[in-house]
């Protein structure tokens, strides 16, 4: 064999470029009789599509799997033997074929870990079944004996395990036009077939996008705008006869993985800040911020998975009565919540710390730590004692939302409460005519001036339009709206009109798009697409220098595609698709908000 390895070595080293590094695609290896193996069609297809393949052997130590996933940009769950029904709480039927429990245990865990990390996934044959089962779907152990019609009778199926060469198709599938496959192939495709098992019901986060003529599920994909695709056939053998018909499936994965890789690398270089979350509202449930706690949307694990550096946790106070005793209780409650935030951070001090300035966030990121800033949601917290403003600032509070759902002693709310002890929906004045002060009160003006003096940002989310314009006029520094969206796209009292946004931008302020369903869409379920649309509108009105992100997670914020802190990397991927530049994404992901914070804190 005439192979000049020295020449090849020279070519590889002179052509190396980290900037254009291809995405790494992990492929689960098949496992049979203590041997890990992989059909060459898998890695050949990845290579032809432009990726770098690597094989994952069947091990299932959680920590090491997590470390492995931090090094890959996409995953293929390959074909193989039958999934072990005992892992899904079922007894085996007599038609069950050979199983590989070690591989199955690993893949179930691997799917969940990859799903949490938003890693693009492609499932092939057994792979589609493992993705579906791991995410909550069900399987047929044997389609020929278990598939029934609505009357419980057996169904005559087409041949799903062909005898001919696997590189050639044997039956057709019908594809949903509005799907990943539909955009590639249209509504009909001829495929090969080698299975006697199949997906029965799709997982809640997945939808069926292709079926065989007999109704057997042939493809699934995410219904949350995520990079997940599973096919029941085997697209990988086609490459072995130089047939490119199935290559677009692998090119789709490589494209998604490349985008994911770019987003991850961008997050390493910039500071990412969520300007508003309400996680302290769950402190009474004894949440564990250091674990991946299913009760909350923001914790250390989810911040890491979503590549989020910092979040501003607020001490939220519901607007209550304003007698002397109630006001004193409000101040005490705010201090109690701030104490709890500090205690939470202290319990996880190796991974997180309190940040009080923008430089603190940068320092903590360099140390590999997450940053928690503190805010107050509702100026009700200071009562009528203006000295509390400085006291809260000295504790590290970076902003105070002047009001919440109800007028207080500082200003009028966007939602005027007639009687704060009544349920919200029965006490809103729908005409917006009963603002108590007609905007910011005399006391409120003094509060804003004091906030300016001590270096605390003025937040006008939840405020009425009159309060908003008054505050801009009174404050000598730019104001912020920590979690507000565009009224032009969703006519909600809490959202900002285009004129408000223009005034905000003119004064140097910032508005943070929020992921609260009701602030993104007037009816129905909003998604990540609506959040991007709101941000785009705000950028068009104000300019990219005046927008940011305030999720309102754990305060009912969160929509499909952006359901928790772990999914925030998805927003960056969408920004990349919208052709935002690296510098623009840096501004959106905290640069603008931290600019205002620096101005306010430094008195500039």
N, C-alpha and C positions, 0 to 999 in steps of 0.2 A: 504494500500500500504506500503510495507516494503522497505523504502528508507533511507539509512544511509547517510544523507547529510554531517555530520561531517567527516566521512571517506573520502568522495569524495572531500571535501574542502582540507583536508590534502594532498591527492594525487596530486591535481592540484597545490598547492603551493610548494610542494617539487620537482615537476617535471618541474617547470617553467624555460624556457631558452630563453633569447632574441636572442641569436645567431641563433637558429634554428626556430625562429618565422615563422609561416606559413603566406602566403600572404593573405591580406584581399580583398575579392571580394564583391563589392557592386552590388546589384541587384535592378533594378527599380521595385517598387511595382505597381501592377495593381490598378486601381482606379474606383470605381463604387458606385454611390449614396452616396458620402461623406465617403466612406469606403476604406482604403488602405489595400490590401491583397496580398498574394503571395501563389501560389500552392506549396505544400511541395516538389515536385520533384526538384525544382530549388535549394533550400538550401541543400537538401539531396545529390544532385549530386555534389555540391561544397564540401560538407563535405567528401564524399567518394573519391573525386579526390585529397583531401589534403589541401583545402583552408578553410578560415574562412569567412562565409557568413554574410552580413549585408544588410538590406533593406533600400532603399532610398525612402522616401515618396515624393509625388508630390509637391515640392516647387521650385520656380525659381528665388530666389534672387541671382544675379550673384556672389557677394562676398562670400556668404555662400556656394554656390555650389563649388566655387574655393577652399575654406577652406576644404570642405569635400573631394574633389579630392586629396588634399595633403595628406590625411590620408588613401587612398586606393591604391591597387596595380593592380587591374583589375576590369572590369565592365561587367555585363550581362544586356543587354536590353531585358526584358522579353516580352512574348506575351501579348495580350490584345485586346481591341476594335480597331475599324478602326481609322487610322490617320485622323485628321481634314483637309479636302482638302483646306479650306480657308487659312490655314497657308502656302500653296504652290501656292497660287494664282489661285486656281481652284474653280468652283462652284460644289456643290455636285450632283452626279447622283442619280437617284431614287433608285438604288440598294444599296446605302450606308447604312451601319448598324450603330450601336451606336458609338458615339465618346466621348472622354474624353479630352477636350481642355486643362485643367490644366496640365495633364500628358504630352500631346503632346508638349506644350510650354517648359516644363522643359527638356524633352528628346532631343529636337532639340538643345537646348543650351548645355545640358550635353555632347552630342556627340562632338560638336565643341570644348568645353573646354578640353575634354579628348583627342581629336585628337591633339590639340596643345601641350598637356603635354606628348604625346606619351604613354598614358596609354593603356594597352592591352584591347581590346573590343571583346565581343561575342554578336551577335544579334540573337534572337530566334523569329521566326514568325513575329509578329509586329516589333520586335527588328531589324531584318534585314532591314525592310522597313524604319524605323526611321534613322538608320545609313546611308542608301543610300540617303534618302531625305536631311538629314542635311548636307551631304558633296557634294550636288549638283546633285544627281540623280533624276529620276522621278519615279512615281508610277502609277499602274492601280488602280482606285477606285473599279473596279469590272471586273475581268478577263473575265467573261462569256459574258458581253455585250461590252467590249472595245477591246479585243484582235482581231485583223484583220490580214488577210494575205496580201501579197504585192498588191493584187488587191482591197483591201478594203472590202473583204468579211469576215464574221464571221468565226472563226475557231472552229472546234469541239474539245473540251478539255476533258481530263480525269477528273475523280471525284477528286476534291481537298479539299473536306470537308467530311471526312469519318464519317459514323454512328457507326462503331464498336468501341470497347474499344481503347482509345487513347494510351494505352501501347503497341499496336501492329501495325506493318506497313501495309500500304494499296497500295502503288505503288512504283516504282523504280525511282531512279535518276541516271543520267549519269554524271560522275565526270571527270574533267580534271586531267590527271595523274600527271602533274607537278603542284600540288597545295597542300595546307595543308591537305585537305580531301583526296586527291589522295594518299598522302604518308601514310595516316592512313588506308584507306579502299580499295584502288585500284580504278577501274573505274566504279563500279556499287554498289549501296546500296539501300536496301529497307527501306522506311521511312513511318512515319505516315503523316497525312495531315489534317489541320483544318484552311482553309483560302479561301477567295474569292477575296482577293487583292494580289498584288505581285509587285516586282520591275519591272519597265518598261525599263529604260535605266540606266546602272550603272553610278555612280558618276565618274568624271575624275580620281580620285585617287583609284578607285576600279575596279576589273575585275570579270566577271562571271566565276565561276569555276564548276558549276553543274546546270543541267537543267532536267526537267521532260521530258517524252516521247513526250509531245505536245509542248515543247520549253519554257515553263514557267520557269523563273529563280528560282532555288532552293538554290543556295549558291553564295556568293561573298566573295572576300578577297582583301586585299591591293595589289596594283601593285607597291608600293613604298618600299617593304620589311619591312612593319610595321605589328604590331600584331593586325590585324583586321580580323575577320571572322564573317560572317552572314549566318544563315541557315533558310530556310523557314519552315522546319518541327519543331516538338517539341521533342528534344532528352531527355528532363528531366523526362518524365513519365516512361521511361524504368527502371530507378533505383528502382521504387516502386514495381516492380516484380522481383527484384534481377537480372535483365538482364544487363550485363556490355557492351553490344555492343555499346552503345552510350557514355559510360563513357570516351573514349579517347578524345572526343570533349572537355569535361570539364578538362581533364588532360592536354590537349594542353594549355588551358587558364591558368591553375594553373602554368604550367611550364614557360609560358611567363611572368606571373605576378611575379613569384619567381625571375626570372632573372632581371626584372625591379626593384624589391625591392632591390636586391643585388646591382645593379648599383647605385640606389639612395643613399643607405647607404654608398657606397664607395665614392661618390661625397661629402658627408658630411664630410668625414675624410681627403680628399686630396685637394690640390689646383689645380684647372683646369684653364688653360691658353690657349687662342687662340692667337698665336703670330702675326697674320696679318689679319686685316680687313680694308675695304675701305669705311666705313660708311660716313666719311666726304665728299665723293664725292657727297652725296645727300643733303648737307646742303643748297644748293641753292633752294631746293624744300620746305624749311621750315618744315622739318621733326620734329616729336615730339618723342624724344628719351624716354620720360617718359610713352608713351602709347604703345599699340601694333600696331605700324604703319605698314600698309601693303606695304608701299613703300620701306622699308628697311629690311634687314635680321638680323640685330643686334640692339636690343633695350632692355630696362630693362625687359619688359615682356618676351621676347624670351630668354634672358640670364637666367632668373629665371626658365622658363619652361624647358630649356635644362640643368639646373644645372651647368651653366658656371660661374666661379668666376671672371675671368678677361679677358680682351682683349686688344690687342695693336692696337689702331687706328692710321693710318698713314696719314701724309700730303703727298698726292700723287701729283707729278708734271710731267706732260707730257713733254717729251724732246722737246725743241724748239730751236730757234736760240741761238747762244752763243756770240753775240755782247754785249758790256758793258751794254746797256740799258736792253736787254732781261735778262741778268744775275741778274741785280738789281731787276727787276720785279719778277724773280723766288724766290729770297730771301724774298721779301715782301709778295709774295703769300704764301710761306711756313709759315711765321709768322702769316699771316691772318688765315690760317687753324688751326694752333695751338691755336690761340685766340678763334676760334669758338668751338674747342673741350673743352677748359676750360669754355667757356660760357655755353655750353650744360651741362657739369657736374655741374656747379654752380646752374643751374635751377632745378636740380634734386638731390640736395646735401643731402637730407635725405636718399637717397637710393644708391648713388654712389659717388666716390671720385677719384681724380687723385692719382695714385701710381707711385712713381719714383724708388722704390727699391723692391726687393723680399719681404723684411720684411713688406713693406707697404701693399702688397697684403694679407699677413697672418693676419695683424692687421685688415684690412677692413673686411676680411671674418669673423673674430671673432666678429666684430661689426654688422654683418648681412648686409654688404654693398658690392656692386659690385665695381670692380676696373677697371679704365681705365688708360692704359699706352699710351705714345705718341711715335710715330716713324716718320721717314721721308723716303719716297720712292722716291729715285732719288737724288743723291749727287749734281745734277744740282742746288739744293736749296742753296748751299753755294757759288755759283758762282766761282770766283777765289780768294776769300778772306778767307784764312784759319782761320781767327779769328771767322768766323761764326760757326765753329765746336763747340768751347767752348760756344758760345752764345746759340746755340741750346741745348747743354747739360745742361746748367744752367736753361733752361726752362723746363727741365725734359725729353727731348728726350732720349730714351734708346737705340735705334739703328738707323743707317742710311743705307738704301740700296744704294750701291755706284752708281748704274745706273739703268735705266729702258730700254725701247725699243729704243735704240739708243746710240751710243758712246757719251760720254761727256768729260769734261776736266780731269776727274779722271781715267776713265778706258774704255775699250771696252765692249760693250753689247753682249749678246748672239744673238741679232738681230741687225745687223749693219744697221743703217739708212743712205741712200745715201743723202737724202734731208729731213730734219725733218719736213718741211712744207707740204710734200706730204702725202697722205693717207698711212697708214702702209703697207698694202698688196702690194702696187705698189712700195715700196721703200726698201724692204728687199733684201739684197744680199744673195741669196739662197746658194751660195757656202761657205759663212762664211769667205771669203778671204779678206774682206776690212776693217778689224779692224784698227782703226786709230793709236793706240799706240802699237799694238802687245801685249796687256795686260794692266797692270796698268801703267799710265804715271808717270813721275818724280813728278809732282804735286800731283798725286794720292797717291804716296808713302808717301809724307809728310802729306797728309790728314789722311791716316791710322795711322801713328805715332801719330798724334794729337788726333785722336779718342782714341787710346790706353792711351794717357796721361790723357785725361779728363774723361775717364770711359764710353765711348760710344761704344756699340757693332758694329762690322763690319758685314754687311749683304751682301752676295754675290748672292742672288736670282737675276735673270735677267742678271748676268754677263757672259761674255764669259769664256771658259775653261782657256784661257791664263790668264785672269784677276783673275780667281778663284785661280789658282796655285800661281800666283804672290802675291796675298793678303795673302795666308797662309804663304808664305815665309817671307813677310814683317811684318806681325802682330806678336807681342810678346804674344798676348793672342789668345785663340781659336776664330774662326769666326763662323758665323751662316748663314744658308740659311732659311730665315723666312717663305718661302712658295714655296717649290720645291718638285717635285716627281721624280720617277725613270725612267731614260731614257731607261733602258732595257725593261720596260713594255710599254712605250709610247715614241716613238722616236721624241721628241719635243726639239728644241734648248734650251728651258728654263729648261729642266730637267737635273738631275745629272747622269753622267755615274757611273758605279760601281767603277771605279778607283778614280773618284772624291770623292765618298762617303768613300772609304777606306782612302784616304788622309785626309779627314775631320775628320774621327774618330781618326786617328793616332795623329792628332794635338789637339784632345780634343773637337772639335766642334760639332755642332748639325744641322741636317737637318729636317725641318718640312714638313711633307706630306701635300699637299694642295688638296682642293676639287674642283678645276677648271676642268670642263669637258675635255677640250682639252689637259690638262696635265696628265689625267688619262687614256684616250682612244683615239687612233688615228682616229677612225671613229665610228659613232653611239653614243648612249647615255650611258655615264658612270653612275654607281650607287654606293651606299655605299659599295657594294661588291668589286668594283674596287679599292676604296680608301683603304679598308682593305688589298687587295692584294699588293698594293704599299707599305703600311706600313710594311707588313710582309717581303717583299723583302728587304726593307731598313734595317730592323732589322737583317735579315740574313747576309747582307753585312757588316753592321757597328757595330752590337750589340745593344741591347735595350737601352744602356746608351747614345745613340747619335741620337735619333729620337724624334719627337714631332709632333704637329698639328698646322698648320697655314692655316686657312680655305680659305682666300681670299674672304670671304663674302662681298657683296656689291661692289666687284670688278670683278663680273661675276663668283665668286665661288659659289658652291652649286649644288648638284646632288640629285636625288631621294633617300630618306632615310637620307640625310644630306642637306636638302634644306634651312635651316636657323639655327640660334643659338638655337632655340627651339628644334631641333632634335639631338643635340650633345650627349644627353644621349644614343641615339641609337648606337653611335660609341663605347661607353663603353660596351654596351651589346654585341656587336660583338667581342670586345677584350676578354670578358669573355668566349665567345664561342670558341675563338681561344686558350683558356687555358693560357692566360697571368695571372700572379699572381697579387695580390694587389699592391705589391711594383713595379712591372714592369709597371702597369697601372699608378701609381703615377709618374713615371719617364716620360712616354710618354705624360701624360697630363700636363706637365709644369715643372716637376722636373729637367729634363735635361737642358731645355732652361734657367731656373732660376739659375741653377748652373753656367752656362757660364756668365750670367748677373752679378752674385755676384763676380765671378772671375775678370771680366773686371772692375766693379765699385770699387772693393776693391784693385785693382792693384796686385792681387795674381798670 
